[in-house]
Amino acid sequence: MKIQIFKVQKEKGFRINLVDIIFILLLILSSFYIYEKVNDIGYYFLLPLYVGFTFFLFCNLFRLRTKDEILWVFFFLISSLLTMQYFENHWVLYTILLSFSFQSILIMRHFRSEGYRGIWY
């Protein structure tokens, strides 16, 4: 498999480039850093890992449309704010659970659409 440096691949199916790999590695490193520095506070180290996982699923594996990605971002931010307000101690876990549920709905909806261009195209 040839890995492109920055070129956006328009063809259908799985895609990855060097910028994607660097971005995911930076999120993993930031999660490790957060875990090392503030591990007694809670599950904050999971946030960059989850965002990186979602980025990989949406952009590389299932290739969701930009409007669905933006919809997920708004949902993630709103659920973060709400769970932070009402579940102080474990808000990160609730946010990830809610966002993962919505993420699954978006992927299933996109998978069944005519415009699907992801890995199982």
N, CA, C and O atoms as a MOPAC input file, in Angstrom:
PM7 MOZYME 1SCF
protein

 N      0.84200 1    -1.17800 1     0.00000 1
 C      0.00000 1     0.00000 1     0.00000 1
 C      0.88200 1     1.23400 1     0.00000 1
 O      1.76000 1     1.38100 1     0.85000 1
 N      0.64800 1     2.10900 1    -0.94600 1
 C      1.41000 1     3.34700 1    -1.03700 1
 C      0.70600 1     4.42900 1    -0.22200 1
 O     -0.48200 1     4.68400 1    -0.42100 1
 N      1.42700 1     5.05500 1     0.68300 1
 C      0.85300 1     6.08900 1     1.54700 1
 C      1.18800 1     7.45300 1     0.96400 1
 O      2.35600 1     7.80700 1     0.80500 1
 N      0.14500 1     8.21200 1     0.64700 1
 C      0.31800 1     9.56100 1     0.13100 1
 C      0.72600 1    10.48800 1     1.26300 1
 O      0.38500 1    10.24600 1     2.42100 1
 N      1.46000 1    11.55400 1     0.93200 1
 C      1.88200 1    12.49200 1     1.96400 1
 C      0.73800 1    13.41600 1     2.34800 1
 O      0.42400 1    13.52300 1     3.53300 1
 N      0.10500 1    14.08400 1     1.39900 1
 C     -0.95400 1    15.01000 1     1.75400 1
 C     -2.12600 1    14.95300 1     0.78300 1
 O     -3.20100 1    15.45500 1     1.11000 1
 N     -1.96600 1    14.37900 1    -0.36200 1
 C     -2.99500 1    14.38000 1    -1.38900 1
 C     -4.27100 1    13.70700 1    -0.87600 1
 O     -4.23800 1    12.60500 1    -0.32900 1
 N     -5.39800 1    14.40500 1    -1.06900 1
 C     -6.69300 1    13.84100 1    -0.69400 1
 C     -7.09900 1    12.85800 1    -1.78000 1
 O     -7.11600 1    13.19600 1    -2.96300 1
 N     -7.41900 1    11.66300 1    -1.37700 1
 C     -7.77400 1    10.61700 1    -2.32500 1
 C     -9.27300 1    10.65400 1    -2.57400 1
 O    -10.06900 1    10.53900 1    -1.64300 1
 N     -9.64800 1    10.81400 1    -3.82300 1
 C    -11.06500 1    10.91600 1    -4.18400 1
 C    -11.70600 1     9.56200 1    -4.45700 1
 O    -12.93200 1     9.44900 1    -4.44600 1
 N    -10.90100 1     8.53400 1    -4.70300 1
 C    -11.48200 1     7.23300 1    -5.01700 1
 C    -12.17800 1     6.64300 1    -3.78700 1
 O    -11.95500 1     7.05600 1    -2.64900 1
 N    -13.01200 1     5.68000 1    -4.07000 1
 C    -13.81400 1     5.07300 1    -3.00500 1
 C    -13.00500 1     4.00600 1    -2.26900 1
 O    -12.01500 1     3.49500 1    -2.79300 1
 N    -13.43500 1     3.67500 1    -1.04900 1
 C    -12.76200 1     2.66500 1    -0.25200 1
 C    -11.90600 1     3.27400 1     0.84300 1
 O    -11.95900 1     4.47700 1     1.10000 1
 N    -11.11400 1     2.42300 1     1.48600 1
 C    -10.23100 1     2.84500 1     2.56700 1
 C     -9.17000 1     3.80100 1     2.03600 1
 O     -8.66800 1     3.62700 1     0.92500 1
 N     -8.83400 1     4.80300 1     2.83000 1
 C     -7.76300 1     5.72000 1     2.44300 1
 C     -6.97000 1     6.11200 1     3.67500 1
 O     -7.48200 1     6.10000 1     4.79500 1
 N     -5.72900 1     6.45400 1     3.45300 1
 C     -4.88600 1     6.98200 1     4.53300 1
 C     -3.71900 1     7.71400 1     3.89700 1
 O     -3.23700 1     7.33600 1     2.82900 1
 N     -3.27300 1     8.76100 1     4.56400 1
 C     -2.08600 1     9.47000 1     4.10100 1
 C     -1.20900 1     9.80000 1     5.30600 1
 O     -1.59500 1     9.57700 1     6.45300 1
 N     -0.05600 1    10.32100 1     5.03100 1
 C      0.92400 1    10.57500 1     6.08100 1
 C      0.42200 1    11.59500 1     7.09900 1
 O      0.70900 1    11.46200 1     8.28900 1
 N     -0.31300 1    12.59800 1     6.66200 1
 C     -0.85100 1    13.60900 1     7.58100 1
 C     -1.83500 1    12.96300 1     8.56000 1
 O     -1.84300 1    13.29500 1     9.74600 1
 N     -2.66400 1    12.04300 1     8.06200 1
 C     -3.59200 1    11.32000 1     8.94400 1
 C     -2.83500 1    10.53100 1    10.00900 1
 O     -3.19500 1    10.55500 1    11.18600 1
 N     -1.79800 1     9.84100 1     9.58900 1
 C     -0.99900 1     9.03400 1    10.52100 1
 C     -0.33900 1     9.92600 1    11.57100 1
 O     -0.34100 1     9.59400 1    12.75600 1
 N      0.22000 1    11.04700 1    11.14600 1
 C      0.86600 1    11.97700 1    12.08600 1
 C     -0.16200 1    12.52800 1    13.07500 1
 O      0.11300 1    12.61400 1    14.27200 1
 N     -1.34400 1    12.90200 1    12.57800 1
 C     -2.39600 1    13.42400 1    13.44300 1
 C     -2.80700 1    12.39400 1    14.49700 1
 O     -2.94500 1    12.73300 1    15.67300 1
 N     -2.99900 1    11.16800 1    14.09200 1
 C     -3.40000 1    10.10400 1    15.02400 1
 C     -2.29100 1     9.84400 1    16.04200 1
 O     -2.56900 1     9.65200 1    17.22600 1
 N     -1.04900 1     9.83600 1    15.59300 1
 C      0.07900 1     9.64600 1    16.52400 1
 C      0.16100 1    10.79200 1    17.52700 1
 O      0.45100 1    10.55700 1    18.70100 1
 N     -0.08600 1    12.01400 1    17.09500 1
 C     -0.08000 1    13.15000 1    18.02300 1
 C     -1.19800 1    13.02900 1    19.06200 1
 O     -1.00100 1    13.38300 1    20.22500 1
 N     -2.34400 1    12.54400 1    18.66000 1
 C     -3.43400 1    12.33500 1    19.62200 1
 C     -3.09000 1    11.24300 1    20.62400 1
 O     -3.41500 1    11.35900 1    21.80600 1
 N     -2.43900 1    10.19000 1    20.16300 1
 C     -2.01100 1     9.12800 1    21.08100 1
 C     -0.98300 1     9.66300 1    22.06400 1
 O     -1.05700 1     9.37400 1    23.25900 1
 N     -0.02800 1    10.43800 1    21.57400 1
 C      0.98200 1    11.02700 1    22.46300 1
 C      0.35600 1    11.99800 1    23.45200 1
 O      0.74800 1    12.03500 1    24.61900 1
 N     -0.61100 1    12.78200 1    22.99900 1
 C     -1.25800 1    13.71300 1    23.93000 1
 C     -2.05100 1    12.96200 1    24.99000 1
 O     -2.09800 1    13.39400 1    26.14200 1
 N     -2.67200 1    11.84800 1    24.62500 1
 C     -3.37800 1    11.03200 1    25.61700 1
 C     -2.41500 1    10.47300 1    26.65500 1
 O     -2.70100 1    10.47900 1    27.85200 1
 N     -1.28400 1     9.99500 1    26.18600 1
 C     -0.27000 1     9.48500 1    27.10600 1
 C      0.22500 1    10.59300 1    28.02900 1
 O      0.39900 1    10.37000 1    29.22700 1
 N      0.44900 1    11.77700 1    27.48200 1
 C      0.90700 1    12.91500 1    28.28900 1
 C     -0.14500 1    13.28000 1    29.34900 1
 O      0.19000 1    13.49100 1    30.51400 1
 N     -1.40700 1    13.35000 1    28.93700 1
 C     -2.47900 1    13.67700 1    29.88100 1
 C     -2.56900 1    12.60500 1    30.96800 1
 O     -2.75100 1    12.92600 1    32.14300 1
 N     -2.44200 1    11.35100 1    30.58600 1
 C     -2.50100 1    10.26600 1    31.56000 1
 C     -1.36800 1    10.38500 1    32.57400 1
 O     -1.57900 1    10.18500 1    33.77000 1
 N     -0.18200 1    10.70600 1    32.10500 1
 C      0.97400 1    10.83400 1    32.99300 1
 C      0.85600 1    12.03800 1    33.93200 1
 O      1.26000 1    11.96000 1    35.09200 1
 N      0.30500 1    13.14700 1    33.43500 1
 C      0.27900 1    14.38300 1    34.22000 1
 C     -0.93100 1    14.50600 1    35.13200 1
 O     -0.80500 1    14.99600 1    36.25400 1
 N     -2.10000 1    14.07300 1    34.67800 1
 C     -3.32300 1    14.29700 1    35.45900 1
 C     -4.14300 1    13.02400 1    35.62900 1
 O     -5.37300 1    13.08200 1    35.60800 1
 N     -3.49900 1    11.89400 1    35.79400 1
 C     -4.23000 1    10.62900 1    35.86500 1
 C     -5.10100 1    10.50100 1    37.11200 1
 O     -6.00100 1     9.66100 1    37.13300 1
 N     -4.87000 1    11.28700 1    38.13100 1
 C     -5.69000 1    11.19500 1    39.33000 1
 C     -7.00300 1    11.95900 1    39.20600 1
 O     -7.88000 1    11.80900 1    40.05600 1
 N     -7.15400 1    12.77200 1    38.17100 1
 C     -8.35900 1    13.59300 1    38.02700 1
 C     -9.51000 1    12.80700 1    37.41900 1
 O    -10.66000 1    13.01700 1    37.80600 1
 N     -9.24400 1    11.92500 1    36.49600 1
 C    -10.32600 1    11.18400 1    35.85800 1
 C     -9.88200 1    10.56800 1    34.54900 1
 O     -8.72100 1    10.20300 1    34.36300 1
 N    -10.82100 1    10.46700 1    33.67100 1
 C    -10.59700 1     9.78500 1    32.39600 1
 C    -10.32200 1    10.76100 1    31.25300 1
 O    -10.66000 1    10.46800 1    30.10600 1
 N     -9.72700 1    11.89000 1    31.53600 1
 C     -9.47000 1    12.89300 1    30.50800 1
 C     -8.57800 1    12.37700 1    29.38600 1
 O     -8.68800 1    12.83200 1    28.24700 1
 N     -7.71100 1    11.44700 1    29.69400 1
 C     -6.79700 1    10.92300 1    28.68200 1
 C     -7.54700 1    10.18700 1    27.57300 1
 O     -7.00000 1     9.99800 1    26.48600 1
 N     -8.78300 1     9.76900 1    27.82600 1
 C     -9.56900 1     9.07000 1    26.80800 1
 C    -10.08200 1    10.00000 1    25.71200 1
 O    -10.35100 1     9.54900 1    24.59800 1
 N    -10.22000 1    11.28400 1    26.01000 1
 C    -10.78800 1    12.20900 1    25.03100 1
 C     -9.96900 1    12.29300 1    23.73900 1
 O    -10.54300 1    12.13500 1    22.66200 1
 N     -8.65600 1    12.53300 1    23.79700 1
 C     -7.90500 1    12.56300 1    22.52600 1
 C     -7.92100 1    11.21900 1    21.80000 1
 O     -7.96500 1    11.18400 1    20.57000 1
 N     -7.88600 1    10.12000 1    22.54300 1
 C     -7.95000 1     8.80400 1    21.90600 1
 C     -9.28600 1     8.60300 1    21.19100 1
 O     -9.32600 1     8.09400 1    20.07100 1
 N    -10.36000 1     8.99900 1    21.83300 1
 C    -11.67800 1     8.84800 1    21.22600 1
 C    -11.82800 1     9.74100 1    19.99500 1
 O    -12.35900 1     9.31200 1    18.97100 1
 N    -11.35900 1    10.97400 1    20.10000 1
 C    -11.43000 1    11.87800 1    18.94800 1
 C    -10.60300 1    11.32700 1    17.78800 1
 O    -11.03600 1    11.39100 1    16.63800 1
 N     -9.42400 1    10.78900 1    18.07700 1
 C     -8.59400 1    10.18400 1    17.03800 1
 C     -9.25300 1     8.96200 1    16.42000 1
 O     -9.20000 1     8.77200 1    15.20500 1
 N     -9.87400 1     8.13300 1    17.25200 1
 C    -10.59300 1     6.95700 1    16.77500 1
 C    -11.73600 1     7.36700 1    15.85400 1
 O    -11.92800 1     6.77100 1    14.79400 1
 N    -12.49400 1     8.38400 1    16.25700 1
 C    -13.60200 1     8.87500 1    15.44900 1
 C    -13.09900 1     9.47400 1    14.14200 1
 O    -13.67800 1     9.23700 1    13.08200 1
 N    -12.03000 1    10.24300 1    14.21900 1
 C    -11.41000 1    10.81800 1    13.01900 1
 C    -11.05300 1     9.70700 1    12.03400 1
 O    -11.33100 1     9.82100 1    10.84100 1
 N    -10.44800 1     8.64900 1    12.52300 1
 C    -10.05500 1     7.54100 1    11.66000 1
 C    -11.28200 1     6.86800 1    11.03600 1
 O    -11.28900 1     6.57400 1     9.84000 1
 N    -12.31500 1     6.62500 1    11.84200 1
 C    -13.52000 1     5.99300 1    11.32300 1
 C    -14.22400 1     6.85200 1    10.27500 1
 O    -14.60100 1     6.36300 1     9.21000 1
 N    -14.39600 1     8.12800 1    10.58600 1
 C    -15.14600 1     9.01100 1     9.70700 1
 C    -14.39100 1     9.34400 1     8.42400 1
 O    -14.98100 1     9.35300 1     7.34400 1
 N    -13.10900 1     9.61400 1     8.53200 1
 C    -12.34900 1    10.11700 1     7.38300 1
 C    -11.66100 1     9.03000 1     6.56800 1
 O    -11.44800 1     9.20900 1     5.36900 1
 N    -11.31800 1     7.93500 1     7.17500 1
 C    -10.51800 1     6.93100 1     6.48100 1
 C    -11.26500 1     5.63100 1     6.22600 1
 O    -11.11100 1     5.03800 1     5.15800 1
 N    -12.05100 1     5.18200 1     7.15700 1
 C    -12.67800 1     3.87900 1     7.03700 1
 C    -14.05500 1     3.95300 1     6.36700 1
 O    -14.28400 1     3.30900 1     5.34300 1
 N    -14.96300 1     4.73100 1     6.94200 1
 C    -16.32300 1     4.79500 1     6.41700 1
 C    -16.56200 1     6.00900 1     5.51900 1
 O    -17.55900 1     6.04600 1     4.79900 1
 N    -15.67800 1     6.99300 1     5.54600 1
 C    -15.68400 1     8.14500 1     4.65300 1
 C    -17.01800 1     8.90200 1     4.69000 1
 O    -17.67100 1     9.07400 1     3.66000 1
 N    -17.41100 1     9.34800 1     5.87700 1
 C    -18.65000 1    10.09200 1     6.03700 1
 C    -18.56800 1    11.43900 1     5.33200 1
 O    -17.48500 1    11.95900 1     5.06400 1
 N    -19.72800 1    11.98000 1     5.04500 1
 C    -19.79900 1    13.30400 1     4.44000 1
 C    -19.42100 1    14.35400 1     5.47900 1
 O    -19.55800 1    14.13400 1     6.68200 1
 N    -18.94800 1    15.48700 1     5.00000 1
 C    -18.52100 1    16.56900 1     5.88300 1
 C    -19.65800 1    17.04900 1     6.76900 1
 O    -19.43900 1    17.34100 1     7.94500 1
 N    -20.87000 1    17.13700 1     6.23000 1
 C    -21.99700 1    17.62300 1     7.04800 1
 C    -22.29300 1    16.67000 1     8.20900 1
 O    -22.69400 1    17.11400 1     9.28500 1
 N    -22.09800 1    15.36300 1     8.00000 1
 C    -22.28700 1    14.40900 1     9.10000 1
 C    -21.17000 1    14.52400 1    10.13600 1
 O    -21.41000 1    14.37800 1    11.33400 1
 N    -19.95500 1    14.78600 1     9.66900 1
 C    -18.84300 1    14.98300 1    10.59800 1
 C    -19.08000 1    16.21400 1    11.46400 1
 O    -18.84500 1    16.18300 1    12.67200 1
 N    -19.54500 1    17.29800 1    10.84600 1
 C    -19.82400 1    18.53400 1    11.59100 1
 C    -20.98000 1    18.31600 1    12.56300 1
 O    -20.95900 1    18.82700 1    13.68300 1
 N    -21.97900 1    17.56200 1    12.13900 1
 C    -23.09700 1    17.22900 1    13.02600 1
 C    -22.60000 1    16.47500 1    14.25300 1
 O    -23.04100 1    16.74900 1    15.36900 1
 N    -21.67500 1    15.51500 1    14.05400 1
 C    -21.11700 1    14.77200 1    15.18100 1
 C    -20.31800 1    15.70000 1    16.10700 1
 O    -20.40000 1    15.57400 1    17.32900 1
 N    -19.55300 1    16.62300 1    15.53300 1
 C    -18.76400 1    17.55800 1    16.35500 1
 C    -19.67700 1    18.38000 1    17.25400 1
 O    -19.39800 1    18.53700 1    18.44200 1
 N    -20.77000 1    18.90800 1    16.69600 1
 C    -21.70900 1    19.67500 1    17.51600 1
 C    -22.33200 1    18.80700 1    18.60500 1
 O    -22.46900 1    19.24200 1    19.74800 1
 N    -22.70300 1    17.59300 1    18.25300 1
 C    -23.25900 1    16.68100 1    19.24900 1
 C    -22.24000 1    16.38900 1    20.34200 1
 O    -22.58400 1    16.38000 1    21.52400 1
 N    -20.99500 1    16.15200 1    19.95800 1
 C    -19.93500 1    15.87100 1    20.92700 1
 C    -19.73100 1    17.05700 1    21.87000 1
 O    -19.60300 1    16.87000 1    23.08000 1
 N    -19.70000 1    18.25900 1    21.33000 1
 C    -19.50900 1    19.44600 1    22.17600 1
 C    -20.69500 1    19.66700 1    23.11300 1
 O    -20.50200 1    19.95500 1    24.29400 1
 N    -21.89800 1    19.53600 1    22.60800 1
 C    -23.08400 1    19.72700 1    23.44600 1
 C    -23.16600 1    18.65000 1    24.52300 1
 O    -23.44500 1    18.95200 1    25.68300 1
 N    -22.92600 1    17.39700 1    24.14600 1
 C    -22.97500 1    16.33500 1    25.15300 1
 C    -21.85800 1    16.50000 1    26.17700 1
 O    -22.04300 1    16.17100 1    27.34800 1
 N    -20.70800 1    17.00300 1    25.75200 1
 C    -19.62300 1    17.27700 1    26.70400 1
 C    -20.04400 1    18.32900 1    27.71400 1
 O    -19.84900 1    18.15900 1    28.91800 1
 N    -20.62000 1    19.41000 1    27.22300 1
 C    -21.04900 1    20.48000 1    28.12700 1
 C    -22.14500 1    20.01300 1    29.07700 1
 O    -22.11200 1    20.32900 1    30.26600 1
 N    -23.11200 1    19.26500 1    28.56300 1
 C    -24.20700 1    18.79800 1    29.41400 1
 C    -23.74200 1    17.77800 1    30.44700 1
 O    -24.11000 1    17.86400 1    31.61800 1
 N    -22.94600 1    16.82900 1    30.02000 1
 C    -22.48600 1    15.82700 1    30.98700 1
 C    -21.51400 1    16.43200 1    31.98600 1
 O    -21.45700 1    15.99700 1    33.13600 1
 N    -20.75100 1    17.42900 1    31.56300 1
 C    -19.84100 1    18.11000 1    32.49200 1
 C    -20.65900 1    18.83300 1    33.56400 1
 O    -20.26900 1    18.88800 1    34.73100 1
 N    -21.79400 1    19.38000 1    33.14700 1
 C    -22.64800 1    20.12100 1    34.07000 1
 C    -23.34700 1    19.19700 1    35.07200 1
 O    -23.44700 1    19.52900 1    36.25300 1
 N    -23.83000 1    18.04000 1    34.60700 1
 C    -24.67500 1    17.20000 1    35.44700 1
 C    -23.98900 1    15.97500 1    36.04800 1
 O    -24.47800 1    15.41500 1    37.02900 1
 N    -22.87900 1    15.55800 1    35.47900 1
 C    -22.15500 1    14.39200 1    35.98800 1
 C    -20.69000 1    14.76300 1    36.18900 1
 O    -19.82600 1    14.33600 1    35.42300 1
 N    -20.42100 1    15.53500 1    37.19000 1
 C    -19.09300 1    16.11200 1    37.39400 1
 C    -17.98700 1    15.06500 1    37.43900 1
 O    -16.94800 1    15.24900 1    36.80400 1
 N    -18.17800 1    13.99200 1    38.16000 1
 C    -17.09400 1    13.04000 1    38.38700 1
 C    -16.77000 1    12.17800 1    37.17200 1
 O    -15.60000 1    11.91000 1    36.90000 1
 N    -17.78300 1    11.74500 1    36.44600 1
 C    -17.56900 1    10.80900 1    35.34000 1
 C    -18.09600 1    11.35100 1    34.01500 1
 O    -18.58000 1    10.58500 1    33.18100 1
 N    -18.00500 1    12.65900 1    33.81600 1
 C    -18.58800 1    13.24600 1    32.61500 1
 C    -17.91400 1    12.76500 1    31.33900 1
 O    -18.56500 1    12.68200 1    30.29800 1
 N    -16.62100 1    12.44500 1    31.39500 1
 C    -15.91400 1    11.99100 1    30.19700 1
 C    -16.48800 1    10.66400 1    29.71200 1
 O    -16.70700 1    10.48500 1    28.51400 1
 N    -16.72900 1     9.74500 1    30.61900 1
 C    -17.28000 1     8.44900 1    30.22900 1
 C    -18.68500 1     8.58300 1    29.64500 1
 O    -19.00900 1     7.92300 1    28.65800 1
 N    -19.52400 1     9.43500 1    30.24700 1
 C    -20.86700 1     9.64800 1    29.72600 1
 C    -20.82300 1    10.32300 1    28.35600 1
 O    -21.59400 1     9.97400 1    27.46200 1
 N    -19.93000 1    11.27700 1    28.19700 1
 C    -19.78700 1    11.94900 1    26.90500 1
 C    -19.38100 1    10.96200 1    25.82200 1
 O    -19.94600 1    10.97100 1    24.72800 1
 N    -18.41200 1    10.11900 1    26.11600 1
 C    -17.95700 1     9.14200 1    25.12400 1
 C    -19.07300 1     8.14700 1    24.81200 1
 O    -19.26300 1     7.78100 1    23.65200 1
 N    -19.79800 1     7.71300 1    25.81100 1
 C    -20.89900 1     6.77300 1    25.58900 1
 C    -21.98300 1     7.39300 1    24.71000 1
 O    -22.42800 1     6.77000 1    23.74700 1
 N    -22.40600 1     8.60100 1    25.03000 1
 C    -23.42700 1     9.27600 1    24.22000 1
 C    -22.93100 1     9.52800 1    22.79800 1
 O    -23.65400 1     9.28500 1    21.83200 1
 N    -21.70700 1    10.01100 1    22.67300 1
 C    -21.16100 1    10.33300 1    21.36200 1
 C    -20.93400 1     9.08400 1    20.52100 1
 O    -21.12600 1     9.10700 1    19.30600 1
 N    -20.52500 1     7.99500 1    21.16600 1
 C    -20.33200 1     6.75100 1    20.43300 1
 C    -21.66900 1     6.22700 1    19.90400 1
 O    -21.73500 1     5.68300 1    18.80200 1
 N    -22.72400 1     6.39300 1    20.68900 1
 C    -24.05400 1     5.98300 1    20.22900 1
 C    -24.47300 1     6.78300 1    19.00200 1
 O    -24.96100 1     6.22100 1    18.02200 1
 N    -24.27900 1     8.09300 1    19.06200 1
 C    -24.63300 1     8.94500 1    17.92300 1
 C    -23.72500 1     8.65200 1    16.73100 1
 O    -24.18200 1     8.64700 1    15.58800 1
 N    -22.47800 1     8.41600 1    16.98800 1
 C    -21.51200 1     8.06600 1    15.94300 1
 C    -21.94500 1     6.79300 1    15.22100 1
 O    -21.86900 1     6.72100 1    13.99400 1
 N    -22.39400 1     5.80400 1    15.96100 1
 C    -22.86400 1     4.54300 1    15.36900 1
 C    -24.07900 1     4.77000 1    14.47800 1
 O    -24.18600 1     4.17600 1    13.40600 1
 N    -24.98900 1     5.62600 1    14.92000 1
 C    -26.17500 1     5.94600 1    14.12000 1
 C    -25.76400 1     6.61700 1    12.81100 1
 O    -26.28600 1     6.27500 1    11.75000 1
 N    -24.83600 1     7.56600 1    12.88100 1
 C    -24.37100 1     8.24800 1    11.66900 1
 C    -23.70400 1     7.27500 1    10.69900 1
 O    -23.93600 1     7.34300 1     9.49200 1
 N    -22.88300 1     6.37900 1    11.21900 1
 C    -22.19200 1     5.41200 1    10.35500 1
 C    -23.19900 1     4.47300 1     9.70300 1
 O    -23.09400 1     4.20800 1     8.50500 1
 N    -24.16300 1     3.96500 1    10.45000 1
 C    -25.17800 1     3.06900 1     9.88700 1
 C    -26.00200 1     3.78000 1     8.82500 1
 O    -26.29100 1     3.21500 1     7.77000 1
 N    -26.37500 1     5.01200 1     9.10800 1
 C    -27.15400 1     5.78300 1     8.13700 1
 C    -26.35100 1     6.00400 1     6.85600 1
 O    -26.88300 1     5.87200 1     5.75300 1
 N    -25.08700 1     6.33600 1     7.00500 1
 C    -24.23100 1     6.56100 1     5.83600 1
 C    -23.98000 1     5.25200 1     5.08800 1
 O    -23.94600 1     5.23700 1     3.85800 1
 N    -23.80600 1     4.16800 1     5.81600 1
 C    -23.55200 1     2.86500 1     5.21000 1
 C    -24.71900 1     2.43600 1     4.32400 1
 O    -24.51500 1     1.77700 1     3.30400 1
 N    -25.92100 1     2.80000 1     4.70300 1
 C    -27.10900 1     2.40600 1     3.95200 1
 C    -27.47600 1     3.39700 1     2.85700 1
 O    -28.38300 1     3.12900 1     2.06900 1
 N    -26.78900 1     4.53800 1     2.79000 1
 C    -27.12600 1     5.55300 1     1.79900 1
 C    -26.53700 1     5.21800 1     0.43100 1
 O    -25.64000 1     4.38400 1     0.31300 1
 N    -27.05900 1     5.88300 1    -0.59800 1
 C    -26.55600 1     5.67400 1    -1.95600 1
 C    -25.16600 1     6.27000 1    -2.13600 1
 O    -24.41100 1     5.82200 1    -2.99800 1
 N    -24.82500 1     7.25700 1    -1.34800 1
 C    -23.53700 1     7.92500 1    -1.48300 1
 C    -22.40400 1     7.28500 1    -0.70000 1
 O    -21.34500 1     7.89200 1    -0.54300 1
 N    -22.60700 1     6.07300 1    -0.20600 1
 C    -21.57200 1     5.41700 1     0.58900 1
 C    -20.32300 1     5.18600 1    -0.26300 1
 O    -20.40700 1     4.71200 1    -1.39600 1
 N    -19.16300 1     5.53100 1     0.30300 1
 C    -17.90800 1     5.36300 1    -0.43300 1
 C    -16.79900 1     4.83900 1     0.46800 1
 O    -15.61800 1     5.03000 1     0.17800 1
 N    -17.17100 1     4.18400 1     1.55100 1
 C    -16.20900 1     3.69500 1     2.53700 1
 C    -15.57500 1     2.37300 1     2.16900 1
 O    -15.54200 1     1.97700 1     1.00300 1
 N    -15.07800 1     1.70600 1     3.18000 1
 C    -14.23800 1     0.51900 1     2.99200 1
 C    -14.97200 1    -0.63600 1     2.31500 1
 O    -14.35000 1    -1.37900 1     1.55700 1
 N    -16.25400 1    -0.81100 1     2.55700 1
 C    -16.98500 1    -1.93400 1     1.96800 1
 C    -17.78200 1    -1.49900 1     0.74400 1
 O    -18.83600 1    -2.06700 1     0.45800 1
 N    -17.29800 1    -0.51500 1     0.03400 1
 C    -17.99800 1    -0.01400 1    -1.15400 1
 C    -18.07800 1    -1.09300 1    -2.22200 1
 O    -18.63200 1    -0.85800 1    -3.29600 1

